[in-house]
Amino acid sequence: MTGDVLTFTDKGIYCPSGDFYIDPWRPVPRALITHGHADHARAGHGSYLATDLAAPVLKFRLGNIPLQTVPYGQTVMVGSAAVSFHPAGHVPGSAQIRVEVGGEVWVVSGDYKTEDDGLSTAFVPLPCHAFISECTFGLPVFRWAQQTEIAAEISDWWKGCAAQGRTAVLGCYSLGKAQRLLSMLDPCQGPILCHAAIEGTNDVLRGQGLPLHQTTRATAEVSAKTHPGALLLAPPSAMAGTWLRRFGPVSTAFASGWMALRGVRRRRAADRGFIISDHADWSGLNTAIDATGAERVFVTHGYTDVFSRWLTSRGIDAQIVPTQFGEIEDDTQTPPQNEPSA
């Protein structure tokens, strides 16, 4: 599959005019990175270009990489391609990448959500000729409630846990979801504890000025006895660990868009599931695509078959692009089949 601006290869999305790849999954000489999640930002590339807001997390996760940065909206020439990064609203520093060659504009969405979460820079739709869009939640069943409603649900659950003498343990991804939850919750309700993987990311984001509530790192000295009535944020990969014993008795929950599916809630075997995602829901995907005015739409990772057929039924030239996005999960969480990170 080829195009005048971008092509799709076994290494990733490639721009011949600029000789670069966008979020490549194999080592390449030059990589442009939309955000810091592990399925989009991988080690081993010769050079990296990302937003200045994403840089601290990228260095935290990937080490001393050869990284150049650019602020949102500033155009740089990479070869003969004009490139700029624009807010995606997914996690702090996340970006869509706009590529223009010979007057033709293509936009790679990366991961995105259209709801302003008050923490990430809000999504901005970009007019383009071709739009490469994720469709992680590309089914009509996925429609998100307002963030304030979810915050109230989590708060009530936390209060109930404290009244029962239980530690509330909430599974969430360490980059993006954990910080969003922190911004939603009232720290006056009780102590908020964080697994080391989450607290390490909190420290990085606080260092670049994000206003996150005070939290306590869940070290070996921290327990239900030292912090009664606490809420503990932990990555999904740590939810079944023996380290939770010192916080017992506990009540467990997951915060994810996949909680909208009953089968997923049962398999996760948690007491509660809170439906909240850093990806666009069905309405958000459609609204974002319509706003681009794109003549062609390429859909990646998620319910690509269903969503591409839907777009085609609306008269949009839609095609599926196989990628490896969603195959490496943040926090090494193994998702249900065909269900990337939430």
C-alpha positions as CSV (number, residue, x, y, z in Angstrom):
1,M,0.0,0.0,0.0
2,T,1.5,3.3,-1.0
3,G,0.7,7.0,-1.1
4,D,2.3,10.2,-2.2
5,V,3.1,11.2,1.4
6,L,3.3,8.1,3.6
7,T,3.7,4.4,2.9
8,F,3.0,1.4,5.1
9,T,5.9,-1.0,5.6
10,D,6.9,-3.9,7.8
11,K,8.8,-1.5,10.0
12,G,6.1,1.1,10.4
13,I,4.6,4.1,8.7
14,Y,7.2,5.6,6.4
15,C,7.7,9.0,4.7
16,P,9.9,8.7,1.6
17,S,10.2,12.4,1.1
18,G,11.6,12.8,4.7
19,D,13.2,9.4,5.1
20,F,11.6,8.9,8.5
21,Y,9.2,6.5,10.2
22,I,6.3,7.4,12.6
23,D,6.1,5.2,15.7
24,P,8.1,2.3,14.1
25,W,8.1,-1.1,15.7
26,R,11.4,-2.2,14.3
27,P,14.7,-0.2,14.6
28,V,15.1,2.5,12.0
29,P,17.5,5.4,11.5
30,R,15.0,8.2,12.1
31,A,11.8,7.9,14.2
32,L,9.1,10.4,14.9
33,I,7.2,9.4,18.1
34,T,3.6,10.4,19.0
35,H,3.8,9.5,22.7
36,G,5.6,7.5,25.3
37,H,3.5,4.3,25.6
38,A,5.6,1.2,24.9
39,D,3.7,0.2,21.7
40,H,4.5,3.5,20.1
41,A,7.9,4.4,21.6
42,R,10.5,1.7,21.4
43,A,14.3,1.5,22.0
44,G,16.9,1.0,19.3
45,H,16.2,3.8,16.8
46,G,19.1,5.9,15.4
47,S,17.3,9.2,16.3
48,Y,14.1,10.4,17.7
49,L,11.8,13.4,17.3
50,A,8.9,14.1,19.6
51,T,7.2,17.0,21.4
52,D,9.0,18.8,24.2
53,L,6.3,17.8,26.5
54,A,6.8,14.1,25.8
55,A,10.5,14.2,26.1
56,P,10.9,13.7,29.9
57,V,8.8,10.5,29.9
58,L,10.6,9.2,26.8
59,K,13.9,9.6,28.4
60,F,12.6,8.1,31.7
61,R,11.4,5.1,29.8
62,L,14.0,4.6,27.1
63,G,17.1,6.0,28.7
64,N,19.7,8.4,27.1
65,I,18.3,8.3,23.5
66,P,19.3,10.7,20.8
67,L,16.2,12.9,21.1
68,Q,15.3,16.1,19.4
69,T,12.1,18.0,20.4
70,V,9.6,20.4,18.9
71,P,6.7,22.3,20.5
72,Y,3.1,21.8,19.4
73,G,2.4,23.6,16.1
74,Q,5.9,24.4,15.0
75,T,6.7,23.2,11.5
76,V,10.1,21.7,10.8
77,M,11.5,20.4,7.5
78,V,12.6,16.8,7.5
79,G,14.0,16.2,4.1
80,S,11.4,17.7,1.8
81,A,8.5,17.0,4.1
82,A,7.0,19.7,6.3
83,V,6.3,18.1,9.7
84,S,4.5,19.4,12.8
85,F,3.1,17.9,16.0
86,H,-0.4,18.7,17.3
87,P,-2.2,17.8,20.5
88,A,-3.8,14.3,20.6
89,G,-5.3,14.5,24.1
90,H,-4.3,10.9,24.8
91,V,-1.7,11.4,27.6
92,P,0.5,14.4,28.5
93,G,2.7,15.3,25.6
94,S,0.9,13.0,23.1
95,A,0.7,14.2,19.5
96,Q,-0.8,13.7,16.1
97,I,1.8,14.1,13.4
98,R,1.0,16.3,10.4
99,V,3.1,15.6,7.2
100,E,2.8,17.8,4.2
101,V,4.6,17.1,0.9
102,G,3.8,19.1,-2.3
103,G,0.7,20.5,-0.9
104,E,-0.8,17.2,0.1
105,V,-1.4,16.7,3.9
106,W,-1.5,13.5,5.8
107,V,-2.1,13.2,9.5
108,V,-1.1,10.3,11.8
109,S,-3.3,10.3,14.8
110,G,-1.3,8.1,17.2
111,D,-3.6,7.3,20.1
112,Y,-6.1,10.1,20.9
113,K,-9.3,11.0,22.7
114,T,-11.6,14.0,22.0
115,E,-12.7,14.6,25.6
116,D,-10.6,17.3,27.4
117,D,-9.4,15.5,30.6
118,G,-8.0,18.7,32.1
119,L,-4.5,17.3,32.2
120,S,-3.3,16.4,28.7
121,T,-3.3,19.2,26.1
122,A,-6.8,18.9,24.4
123,F,-7.2,17.2,21.0
124,V,-7.2,19.5,18.0
125,P,-8.7,18.2,14.7
126,L,-6.5,18.8,11.7
127,P,-7.8,19.3,8.2
128,C,-6.0,16.9,5.8
129,H,-6.3,14.8,2.7
130,A,-5.6,11.5,4.4
131,F,-6.0,10.6,8.1
132,I,-4.4,7.5,9.7
133,S,-6.6,6.9,12.7
134,E,-6.6,4.4,15.5
135,C,-9.9,2.8,16.2
136,T,-9.2,0.9,19.5
137,F,-12.9,1.3,20.6
138,G,-14.4,1.3,17.1
139,L,-17.8,-0.2,18.1
140,P,-21.0,1.6,18.9
141,V,-21.1,-0.1,22.4
142,F,-18.2,2.1,23.5
143,R,-19.6,5.4,24.6
144,W,-18.0,7.1,27.6
145,A,-19.8,8.9,30.4
146,Q,-18.6,12.3,31.5
147,Q,-15.4,12.3,33.6
148,T,-17.2,13.9,36.5
149,E,-19.6,10.9,36.7
150,I,-16.8,8.4,36.8
151,A,-15.0,10.5,39.4
152,A,-18.1,10.3,41.6
153,E,-18.4,6.5,41.1
154,I,-14.8,6.0,42.1
155,S,-15.1,8.3,45.1
156,D,-18.2,6.4,46.4
157,W,-16.4,3.1,46.0
158,W,-13.4,4.4,47.9
159,K,-15.6,5.7,50.7
160,G,-17.4,2.3,50.9
161,C,-14.1,0.5,51.1
162,A,-12.8,2.7,53.9
163,A,-16.0,2.2,55.8
164,Q,-15.5,-1.6,55.6
165,G,-11.9,-1.4,56.7
166,R,-10.6,-2.3,53.2
167,T,-7.9,-0.8,51.1
168,A,-9.3,0.3,47.7
169,V,-6.9,-1.0,45.0
170,L,-7.4,0.5,41.5
171,G,-5.6,-0.9,38.5
172,C,-4.6,1.7,35.9
173,Y,-1.8,2.3,33.4
174,S,1.2,4.1,34.9
175,L,1.4,6.8,32.1
176,G,-1.7,8.8,31.5
177,K,-4.5,6.9,33.2
178,A,-3.0,7.1,36.7
179,Q,-2.3,10.8,36.5
180,R,-5.8,11.4,35.1
181,L,-7.3,9.6,38.0
182,L,-5.2,11.6,40.4
183,S,-6.5,14.8,38.9
184,M,-10.1,13.6,39.2
185,L,-10.0,12.5,42.9
186,D,-10.2,14.5,46.1
187,P,-7.0,13.9,48.2
188,C,-8.8,15.1,51.3
189,Q,-10.9,11.9,51.2
190,G,-7.9,9.9,52.3
191,P,-4.3,9.0,51.6
192,I,-3.5,8.1,48.0
193,L,-0.7,5.5,47.5
194,C,1.0,4.6,44.3
195,H,3.0,1.6,43.1
196,A,6.6,2.5,42.3
197,A,6.0,2.3,38.5
198,I,3.3,4.9,38.8
199,E,5.0,7.1,41.3
200,G,8.2,7.2,39.2
201,T,6.1,8.5,36.3
202,N,4.4,11.0,38.6
203,D,7.8,12.3,39.6
204,V,8.7,12.9,36.0
205,L,5.5,14.7,35.2
206,R,5.6,16.8,38.3
207,G,9.1,17.8,37.4
208,Q,7.8,19.3,34.2
209,G,5.1,21.2,36.0
210,L,2.0,19.0,35.9
211,P,-0.2,19.8,39.0
212,L,-0.6,16.3,40.5
213,H,-2.0,15.7,44.0
214,Q,0.3,14.6,46.7
215,T,0.8,10.8,46.7
216,T,2.8,8.3,48.7
217,R,5.1,5.7,47.1
218,A,4.0,2.2,48.2
219,T,7.3,1.1,49.7
220,A,7.8,-1.9,51.9
221,E,7.2,0.3,55.0
222,V,3.7,1.4,53.7
223,S,0.7,-0.8,54.6
224,A,-2.9,-0.7,55.6
225,K,-1.8,-0.1,59.2
226,T,0.3,3.0,58.3
227,H,-2.3,4.4,55.9
228,P,-5.8,3.2,56.8
229,G,-8.6,4.1,54.4
230,A,-6.1,4.6,51.5
231,L,-6.7,4.3,47.8
232,L,-3.8,2.4,46.1
233,L,-3.1,2.9,42.4
234,A,-1.3,0.0,40.8
235,P,-0.5,-1.0,37.2
236,P,-2.6,-4.0,36.0
237,S,0.5,-6.2,35.8
238,A,0.9,-5.8,39.6
239,M,-2.7,-6.4,40.6
240,A,-2.1,-10.1,41.4
241,G,1.2,-9.7,43.1
242,T,1.9,-11.0,46.7
243,W,3.0,-7.4,47.6
244,L,-0.8,-6.6,48.0
245,R,-1.0,-8.7,51.1
246,R,0.2,-6.0,53.4
247,F,-2.7,-3.8,52.3
248,G,-5.3,-6.5,53.0
249,P,-8.1,-6.8,53.3
250,V,-8.6,-5.1,49.9
251,S,-11.2,-4.4,47.3
252,T,-9.9,-4.4,43.7
253,A,-11.1,-2.5,40.6
254,F,-9.9,-1.6,37.1
255,A,-10.2,1.7,35.3
256,S,-10.4,1.0,31.6
257,G,-12.6,1.4,28.6
258,W,-12.7,-2.4,28.4
259,M,-14.8,-2.5,31.5
260,A,-17.7,-1.7,29.2
261,L,-17.6,-5.4,28.2
262,R,-19.1,-7.8,30.7
263,G,-16.8,-10.7,29.6
264,V,-13.7,-8.6,30.3
265,R,-14.9,-7.6,33.7
266,R,-15.5,-11.3,34.6
267,R,-12.1,-12.3,33.4
268,R,-10.3,-9.6,35.3
269,A,-12.0,-11.0,38.5
270,A,-12.1,-7.5,40.2
271,D,-14.8,-6.3,42.5
272,R,-15.5,-3.2,40.4
273,G,-14.9,-1.9,36.9
274,F,-14.9,1.8,36.0
275,I,-15.4,2.6,32.4
276,I,-12.9,5.3,31.5
277,S,-10.4,5.4,28.7
278,D,-7.7,7.6,27.2
279,H,-8.8,6.6,23.7
280,A,-11.7,8.1,21.7
281,D,-15.1,6.3,22.0
282,W,-17.3,5.6,19.0
283,S,-18.7,9.1,18.9
284,G,-15.3,10.6,19.4
285,L,-13.8,8.6,16.5
286,N,-16.6,9.7,14.2
287,T,-16.4,13.3,15.2
288,A,-12.7,13.5,14.9
289,I,-12.7,11.9,11.4
290,D,-15.5,14.1,10.2
291,A,-13.6,17.2,11.4
292,T,-10.5,16.4,9.3
293,G,-12.5,16.4,6.1
294,A,-10.2,13.7,4.9
295,E,-10.8,12.1,1.6
296,R,-9.2,8.9,2.7
297,V,-9.0,7.3,6.1
298,F,-6.7,4.4,7.1
299,V,-7.7,2.7,10.4
300,T,-5.3,0.9,12.7
301,H,-5.3,-1.2,15.8
302,G,-8.7,-2.0,17.3
303,Y,-12.0,-3.0,15.7
304,T,-10.6,-2.2,12.2
305,D,-12.9,-4.5,10.2
306,V,-16.1,-3.2,11.7
307,F,-15.1,0.4,11.8
308,S,-13.7,0.5,8.2
309,R,-17.0,-1.0,6.9
310,W,-18.9,1.7,8.8
311,L,-16.9,4.5,7.3
312,T,-17.3,3.0,3.9
313,S,-21.1,2.8,4.4
314,R,-20.9,6.6,5.0
315,G,-19.2,7.2,1.7
316,I,-15.6,7.5,3.1
317,D,-12.7,5.8,1.3
318,A,-11.6,3.7,4.3
319,Q,-8.8,1.1,4.4
320,I,-7.2,-1.1,7.1
321,V,-3.6,-0.7,7.9
322,P,-2.0,-3.7,9.8
323,T,0.3,-2.4,12.6
324,Q,1.9,-3.6,15.8
325,F,0.3,-0.8,17.9
326,G,-1.5,-2.2,20.9
327,E,0.6,-5.4,20.8
328,I,3.0,-4.3,23.5
329,E,1.0,-3.0,26.4
330,D,2.0,-0.3,28.8
331,D,2.8,-2.0,32.1
332,T,3.0,-5.4,30.3
333,Q,-0.7,-5.9,30.8
334,T,-2.0,-8.7,28.5
335,P,-5.3,-7.5,27.0
336,P,-8.3,-9.6,25.9
337,Q,-8.1,-10.7,22.2
338,N,-8.2,-7.7,19.9
339,E,-8.3,-5.3,22.8
340,P,-5.3,-2.9,22.9
341,S,-4.3,-0.7,25.8
342,A,-7.1,1.4,27.3
